[in-house]
Amino acid sequence: MDPYHTNNYPNRSTTLPQKTKNRRHLGIILIFAILLFTIAGMSLVGSFKGLESNINTRNQAQQQDADLNTAIALKNAEIKKLSDPSFFAKYARGAFSFSQPDEKVFLAPGLNGSVSP
């Protein structure tokens, strides 16, 4: 008798279909896992884009806030200057050509006569 052709493995025929079933289950589980990780990855990418958009919006808001604070500081300085009587008189003379009773106003050519506050 040839030892290679004998039926030493009686359960071999019954275990082969069982392995095939297990492999099918593993394949289905693998496909499900790939699908799950793909969906999770797409969700993370969407969240990252939303976060990046929020960061850009925050940076723009901070820049606008800084610009507005600068504008407020300039306006407050102008208000402070306008409360000074000597500056107010100079401003009225330059911008509106007002003069005191004993003064004469001469306009120089090339000058628009405006005074910035």
N, CA, C and O atoms as a DFTB+ gen file, in Angstrom:
468 C
 N C O
     1  1       0.819      -1.186       0.000
     2  2       0.000       0.000       0.000
     3  2       0.863       1.249       0.000
     4  3       1.902       1.342       0.654
     5  1       0.378       2.177      -0.755
     6  2       1.095       3.435      -0.875
     7  2       0.615       4.377       0.230
     8  3      -0.582       4.647       0.329
     9  1       1.528       4.877       1.058
    10  2       1.081       5.729       2.163
    11  2       0.539       7.075       1.695
    12  3      -0.180       7.734       2.446
    13  1       0.862       7.499       0.481
    14  2       0.391       8.797      -0.001
    15  2      -1.036       8.767      -0.526
    16  3      -1.690       9.807      -0.605
    17  1      -1.525       7.574      -0.888
    18  2      -2.852       7.464      -1.458
    19  2      -3.872       6.864      -0.505
    20  3      -5.004       6.587      -0.901
    21  1      -3.501       6.672       0.675
    22  2      -4.448       6.122       1.631
    23  2      -5.298       7.235       2.200
    24  3      -4.903       8.400       2.165
    25  1      -6.419       6.901       2.705
    26  2      -7.340       7.869       3.276
    27  2      -7.063       7.984       4.774
    28  3      -7.813       7.481       5.611
    29  1      -5.941       8.676       5.084
    30  2      -5.585       8.873       6.490
    31  2      -6.332      10.039       7.117
    32  3      -6.299      10.208       8.336
    33  1      -7.007      10.849       6.301
    34  2      -7.704      12.023       6.796
    35  2      -9.190      11.853       6.526
    36  3      -9.682      12.333       5.504
    37  1      -9.904      11.198       7.395
    38  2     -11.320      10.933       7.114
    39  2     -12.184      12.199       7.186
    40  3     -13.216      12.267       6.518
    41  1     -11.799      13.172       7.956
    42  2     -12.621      14.376       8.119
    43  2     -12.257      15.472       7.109
    44  3     -12.804      16.573       7.165
    45  1     -11.357      15.178       6.209
    46  2     -10.891      16.190       5.270
    47  2     -12.014      16.665       4.355
    48  3     -12.102      17.859       4.069
    49  1     -12.841      15.797       3.908
    50  2     -13.919      16.182       3.007
    51  2     -14.968      17.021       3.735
    52  3     -15.621      17.847       3.099
    53  1     -15.147      16.845       5.003
    54  2     -16.137      17.621       5.747
    55  2     -15.567      18.968       6.198
    56  3     -16.330      19.915       6.389
    57  1     -14.258      19.077       6.371
    58  2     -13.691      20.341       6.825
    59  2     -13.478      21.318       5.684
    60  3     -13.430      22.524       5.925
    61  1     -13.349      20.855       4.467
    62  2     -13.124      21.748       3.339
    63  2     -14.306      22.681       3.095
    64  3     -14.079      23.880       2.937
    65  1     -15.534      22.219       3.054
    66  2     -16.644      23.169       2.917
    67  2     -16.763      24.116       4.111
    68  3     -17.173      25.265       3.949
    69  1     -16.417      23.653       5.285
    70  2     -16.462      24.520       6.471
    71  2     -15.448      25.660       6.324
    72  3     -15.753      26.796       6.686
    73  1     -14.247      25.378       5.798
    74  2     -13.249      26.419       5.587
    75  2     -13.723      27.415       4.539
    76  3     -13.484      28.617       4.659
    77  1     -14.386      26.914       3.525
    78  2     -14.912      27.806       2.489
    79  2     -15.965      28.743       3.078
    80  3     -15.990      29.930       2.752
    81  1     -16.817      28.227       3.925
    82  2     -17.825      29.063       4.579
    83  2     -17.160      30.112       5.462
    84  3     -17.574      31.272       5.476
    85  1     -16.137      29.707       6.193
    86  2     -15.419      30.650       7.052
    87  2     -14.753      31.738       6.215
    88  3     -14.745      32.910       6.592
    89  1     -14.195      31.333       5.075
    90  2     -13.557      32.326       4.199
    91  2     -14.584      33.288       3.629
    92  3     -14.300      34.476       3.476
    93  1     -15.754      32.803       3.317
    94  2     -16.801      33.693       2.818
    95  2     -17.191      34.695       3.905
    96  3     -17.364      35.884       3.639
    97  1     -17.326      34.194       5.126
    98  2     -17.661      35.092       6.233
    99  2     -16.556      36.125       6.441
   100  3     -16.838      37.300       6.678
   101  1     -15.318      35.696       6.354
   102  2     -14.201      36.627       6.519
   103  2     -14.192      37.660       5.387
   104  3     -13.898      38.833       5.617
   105  1     -14.509      37.230       4.185
   106  2     -14.574      38.164       3.051
   107  2     -15.662      39.200       3.249
   108  3     -15.457      40.386       2.989
   109  1     -16.820      38.751       3.709
   110  2     -17.920      39.683       3.960
   111  2     -17.548      40.652       5.082
   112  3     -17.824      41.848       4.990
   113  1     -16.933      40.144       6.119
   114  2     -16.505      40.999       7.229
   115  2     -15.452      41.986       6.749
   116  3     -15.471      43.150       7.149
   117  1     -14.536      41.541       5.899
   118  2     -13.495      42.418       5.370
   119  2     -14.107      43.529       4.510
   120  3     -13.713      44.688       4.632
   121  1     -15.042      43.195       3.662
   122  2     -15.708      44.198       2.829
   123  2     -16.470      45.195       3.705
   124  3     -16.433      46.401       3.461
   125  1     -17.151      44.686       4.714
   126  2     -17.878      45.565       5.638
   127  2     -16.913      46.492       6.382
   128  3     -17.210      47.674       6.556
   129  1     -15.769      45.977       6.818
   130  2     -14.784      46.786       7.534
   131  2     -14.218      47.880       6.615
   132  3     -14.055      49.024       7.039
   133  1     -13.921      47.527       5.364
   134  2     -13.402      48.516       4.419
   135  2     -14.438      49.604       4.187
   136  3     -14.103      50.788       4.169
   137  1     -15.680      49.215       4.012
   138  2     -16.757      50.179       3.811
   139  2     -16.914      51.084       5.032
   140  3     -17.089      52.294       4.895
   141  1     -16.851      50.499       6.212
   142  2     -16.980      51.269       7.447
   143  2     -15.849      52.278       7.594
   144  3     -16.096      53.434       7.938
   145  1     -14.611      51.860       7.338
   146  2     -13.473      52.769       7.460
   147  2     -13.506      53.851       6.383
   148  3     -13.068      54.975       6.627
   149  1     -14.016      53.528       5.202
   150  2     -14.141      54.532       4.149
   151  2     -15.144      55.605       4.556
   152  3     -14.886      56.796       4.379
   153  1     -16.271      55.194       5.092
   154  2     -17.283      56.155       5.538
   155  2     -16.742      57.005       6.689
   156  3     -16.966      58.215       6.728
   157  1     -16.036      56.377       7.616
   158  2     -15.456      57.123       8.743
   159  2     -14.406      58.115       8.238
   160  3     -14.338      59.241       8.730
   161  1     -13.592      57.714       7.268
   162  2     -12.587      58.614       6.701
   163  2     -13.219      59.800       6.000
   164  3     -12.746      60.928       6.136
   165  1     -14.286      59.554       5.249
   166  2     -14.979      60.650       4.575
   167  2     -15.582      61.608       5.595
   168  3     -15.585      62.821       5.385
   169  1     -16.084      61.074       6.684
   170  2     -16.637      61.912       7.737
   171  2     -15.546      62.779       8.378
   172  3     -15.771      63.954       8.666
   173  1     -14.377      62.197       8.595
   174  2     -13.272      62.963       9.167
   175  2     -12.810      64.064       8.227
   176  3     -12.495      65.167       8.673
   177  1     -12.766      63.778       6.934
   178  2     -12.370      64.800       5.966
   179  2     -13.384      65.942       5.968
   180  3     -12.999      67.111       5.936
   181  1     -14.667      65.617       6.005
   182  2     -15.694      66.659       6.070
   183  2     -15.588      67.486       7.333
   184  3     -15.753      68.705       7.294
   185  1     -15.315      66.836       8.452
   186  2     -15.156      67.564       9.716
   187  2     -13.939      68.477       9.670
   188  3     -13.977      69.594      10.185
   189  1     -12.869      68.008       9.058
   190  2     -11.657      68.820       8.954
   191  2     -11.910      70.046       8.096
   192  3     -11.446      71.138       8.426
   193  1     -12.642      69.882       6.992
   194  2     -12.955      71.025       6.138
   195  2     -13.820      72.033       6.893
   196  3     -13.617      73.241       6.765
   197  1     -14.777      71.549       7.675
   198  2     -15.605      72.438       8.481
   199  2     -14.784      73.170       9.524
   200  3     -14.994      74.359       9.761
   201  1     -13.858      72.473      10.145
   202  2     -12.986      73.087      11.147
   203  2     -12.104      74.147      10.507
   204  3     -11.909      75.225      11.069
   205  1     -11.573      73.839       9.330
   206  2     -10.732      74.799       8.621
   207  2     -11.532      76.048       8.243
   208  3     -11.023      77.167       8.317
   209  1     -12.769      75.850       7.845
   210  2     -13.639      76.984       7.509
   211  2     -13.903      77.835       8.751
   212  3     -13.890      79.063       8.677
   213  1     -14.138      77.192       9.874
   214  2     -14.369      77.922      11.130
   215  2     -13.135      78.712      11.552
   216  3     -13.254      79.826      12.062
   217  1     -11.955      78.140      11.340
   218  2     -10.711      78.836      11.696
   219  2     -10.538      80.063      10.811
   220  3     -10.155      81.129      11.294
   221  1     -10.820      79.919       9.508
   222  2     -10.717      81.065       8.605
   223  2     -11.705      82.161       8.996
   224  3     -11.361      83.342       8.975
   225  1     -12.922      81.777       9.350
   226  2     -13.932      82.751       9.771
   227  2     -13.492      83.465      11.041
   228  3     -13.667      84.677      11.167
   229  1     -12.928      82.724      11.975
   230  2     -12.457      83.330      13.223
   231  2     -11.318      84.311      12.954
   232  3     -11.278      85.392      13.542
   233  1     -10.388      83.938      12.066
   234  2      -9.279      84.835      11.746
   235  2      -9.779      86.117      11.078
   236  3      -9.282      87.206      11.363
   237  1     -10.762      85.980      10.191
   238  2     -11.335      87.167       9.554
   239  2     -12.035      88.048      10.583
   240  3     -11.931      89.273      10.527
   241  1     -12.744      87.431      11.515
   242  2     -13.434      88.199      12.558
   243  2     -12.426      88.923      13.452
   244  3     -12.657      90.068      13.840
   245  1     -11.319      88.269      13.780
   246  2     -10.298      88.917      14.600
   247  2      -9.667      90.088      13.854
   248  3      -9.376      91.124      14.452
   249  1      -9.452      89.925      12.542
   250  2      -8.887      91.016      11.751
   251  2      -9.850      92.195      11.694
   252  3      -9.437      93.346      11.835
   253  1     -11.135      91.909      11.486
   254  2     -12.132      92.974      11.465
   255  2     -12.214      93.674      12.818
   256  3     -12.374      94.893      12.887
   257  1     -12.104      92.893      13.894
   258  2     -12.136      93.471      15.238
   259  2     -10.951      94.406      15.444
   260  3     -11.103      95.489      16.010
   261  1      -9.775      93.992      14.989
   262  2      -8.594      94.849      15.119
   263  2      -8.761      96.120      14.295
   264  3      -8.406      97.207      14.750
   265  1      -9.301      95.989      13.080
   266  2      -9.530      97.166      12.237
   267  2     -10.538      98.120      12.879
   268  3     -10.351      99.337      12.870
   269  1     -11.607      97.548      13.437
   270  2     -12.615      98.389      14.097
   271  2     -12.059      99.065      15.338
   272  3     -12.390     100.218      15.613
   273  1     -11.221      98.368      16.090
   274  2     -10.607      98.984      17.270
   275  2      -9.707     100.142      16.864
   276  3      -9.663     101.162      17.552
   277  1      -8.988      99.995      15.752
   278  2      -8.149     101.085      15.258
   279  2      -9.011     102.263      14.829
   280  3      -8.690     103.413      15.130
   281  1     -10.120     101.978      14.117
   282  2     -11.020     103.044      13.685
   283  2     -11.641     103.756      14.880
   284  3     -11.789     104.978      14.867
   285  1     -12.003     103.008      15.904
   286  2     -12.582     103.611      17.113
   287  2     -11.555     104.512      17.801
   288  3     -11.888     105.595      18.281
   289  1     -10.307     104.052      17.843
   290  2      -9.265     104.868      18.469
   291  2      -9.069     106.168      17.696
   292  3      -8.889     107.227      18.297
   293  1      -9.102     106.094      16.357
   294  2      -8.967     107.310      15.555
   295  2     -10.144     108.251      15.766
   296  3      -9.957     109.461      15.894
   297  1     -11.343     107.709      15.802
   298  2     -12.536     108.543      16.027
   299  2     -12.499     109.188      17.408
   300  3     -12.857     110.356      17.560
   301  1     -12.069     108.435      18.407
   302  2     -11.962     109.005      19.757
   303  2     -10.928     110.133      19.790
   304  3     -11.121     111.134      20.480
   305  1      -9.822     109.968      19.038
   306  2      -8.815     111.039      18.977
   307  2      -9.393     112.275      18.299
   308  3      -9.127     113.400      18.721
   309  1     -10.202     112.064      17.224
   310  2     -10.833     113.202      16.552
   311  2     -11.824     113.906      17.477
   312  3     -11.888     115.135      17.504
   313  1     -12.581     113.141      18.219
   314  2     -13.544     113.727      19.167
   315  2     -12.808     114.537      20.230
   316  3     -13.241     115.621      20.622
   317  1     -11.692     113.988      20.683
   318  2     -10.909     114.689      21.696
   319  2     -10.358     116.000      21.126
   320  3     -10.327     117.021      21.813
   321  1      -9.919     115.956      19.846
   322  2      -9.410     117.178      19.214
   323  2     -10.516     118.212      19.044
   324  3     -10.288     119.403      19.255
   325  1     -11.708     117.768      18.667
   326  2     -12.811     118.705      18.448
   327  2     -13.300     119.352      19.740
   328  3     -13.925     120.413      19.712
   329  1     -13.017     118.720      20.855
   330  2     -13.400     119.341      22.134
   331  2     -12.423     120.443      22.539
   332  3     -12.706     121.218      23.452
   333  1     -11.267     120.516      21.860
   334  2     -10.291     121.577      22.120
   335  2     -10.696     122.825      21.328
   336  3     -10.786     122.758      20.103
   337  1     -10.942     123.962      21.992
   338  2     -11.430     125.166      21.287
   339  2     -10.450     125.701      20.237
   340  3     -10.887     126.183      19.192
   341  1      -9.160     125.629      20.484
   342  2      -8.199     126.174      19.514
   343  2      -8.170     125.307      18.242
   344  3      -8.089     125.843      17.137
   345  1      -8.233     124.012      18.384
   346  2      -8.270     123.151      17.204
   347  2      -9.575     123.353      16.437
   348  3      -9.578     123.394      15.207
   349  1     -10.671     123.478      17.160
   350  2     -11.970     123.676      16.516
   351  2     -11.970     124.965      15.700
   352  3     -12.519     125.001      14.598
   353  1     -11.359     126.020      16.233
   354  2     -11.274     127.297      15.511
   355  2     -10.423     127.137      14.254
   356  3     -10.799     127.638      13.193
   357  1      -9.289     126.453      14.352
   358  2      -8.434     126.227      13.185
   359  2      -9.158     125.380      12.143
   360  3      -9.043     125.625      10.942
   361  1      -9.885     124.407      12.604
   362  2     -10.624     123.531      11.678
   363  2     -11.713     124.313      10.949
   364  3     -11.880     124.153       9.740
   365  1     -12.443     125.144      11.657
   366  2     -13.513     125.947      11.049
   367  2     -12.938     126.939      10.050
   368  3     -13.536     127.175       9.000
   369  1     -11.794     127.520      10.357
   370  2     -11.155     128.461       9.430
   371  2     -10.704     127.749       8.162
   372  3     -10.902     128.264       7.062
   373  1     -10.102     126.579       8.300
   374  2      -9.562     125.866       7.143
   375  2     -10.637     125.203       6.311
   376  3     -10.588     125.275       5.083
   377  1     -11.595     124.569       6.931
   378  2     -12.593     123.801       6.195
   379  2     -13.708     124.671       5.648
   380  3     -14.204     124.412       4.552
   381  1     -14.111     125.691       6.377
   382  2     -15.281     126.469       5.984
   383  2     -14.971     127.936       5.708
   384  3     -15.886     128.729       5.480
   385  1     -13.701     128.304       5.726
   386  2     -13.245     129.684       5.477
   387  2     -13.884     130.687       6.440
   388  3     -14.186     131.817       6.056
   389  1     -14.083     130.276       7.668
   390  2     -14.572     131.203       8.673
   391  2     -13.402     132.077       9.127
   392  3     -12.242     131.669       9.066
   393  1     -13.721     133.242       9.568
   394  2     -12.673     134.136      10.056
   395  2     -13.201     134.940      11.234
   396  3     -14.406     135.037      11.467
   397  1     -12.275     135.498      11.948
   398  2     -12.658     136.388      13.039
   399  2     -13.010     137.747      12.431
   400  3     -12.667     138.015      11.280
   401  1     -13.687     138.600      13.189
   402  2     -14.158     139.869      12.614
   403  2     -13.054     140.748      12.028
   404  3     -13.296     141.449      11.046
   405  1     -11.864     140.729      12.597
   406  2     -10.819     141.620      12.104
   407  2      -9.840     140.919      11.149
   408  3      -8.762     141.457      10.895
   409  1     -10.179     139.739      10.614
   410  2      -9.294     138.987       9.727
   411  2      -9.807     139.036       8.295
   412  3     -11.003     139.181       8.041
   413  1      -8.863     138.910       7.368
   414  2      -9.203     138.779       5.966
   415  2      -8.710     137.408       5.511
   416  3      -7.612     136.991       5.879
   417  1      -9.511     136.708       4.716
   418  2      -9.164     135.374       4.254
   419  2      -8.730     135.470       2.802
   420  3      -9.449     136.006       1.959
   421  1      -7.542     134.943       2.519
   422  2      -7.030     134.885       1.156
   423  2      -6.881     133.417       0.767
   424  3      -6.289     132.632       1.507
   425  1      -7.405     133.059      -0.362
   426  2      -7.288     131.673      -0.837
   427  2      -6.075     131.586      -1.765
   428  3      -5.961     132.351      -2.722
   429  1      -5.201     130.675      -1.482
   430  2      -4.013     130.468      -2.307
   431  2      -4.368     129.515      -3.439
   432  3      -5.035     128.508      -3.201
   433  1      -3.937     129.808      -4.671
   434  2      -4.244     128.902      -5.778
   435  2      -3.518     127.570      -5.597
   436  3      -2.360     127.543      -5.180
   437  1      -4.192     126.477      -5.908
   438  2      -3.588     125.162      -5.776
   439  2      -3.859     124.505      -4.438
   440  3      -3.601     123.310      -4.289
   441  1      -4.355     125.220      -3.483
   442  2      -4.696     124.658      -2.191
   443  2      -6.214     124.565      -2.103
   444  3      -6.934     125.508      -2.433
   445  1      -6.679     123.409      -1.650
   446  2      -8.128     123.271      -1.560
   447  2      -8.694     123.855      -0.280
   448  3      -9.911     123.967      -0.136
   449  1      -7.852     124.220       0.627
   450  2      -8.315     124.889       1.835
   451  2      -8.914     123.968       2.875
   452  3      -9.430     124.442       3.887
   453  1      -8.860     122.673       2.659
   454  2      -9.446     121.755       3.641
   455  2      -8.400     121.360       4.660
   456  3      -7.218     121.219       4.345
   457  1      -8.845     121.190       5.853
   458  2      -7.983     120.774       6.938
   459  2      -8.553     119.470       7.463
   460  3      -9.741     119.382       7.773
   461  1      -7.712     118.469       7.561
   462  2      -8.180     117.189       8.088
   463  2      -8.139     117.221       9.601
   464  3      -7.205     117.768      10.187
   465  1      -9.133     116.647      10.232
   466  2      -9.168     116.670      11.697
   467  2      -8.105     115.789      12.295
   468  3      -7.997     115.695      13.518
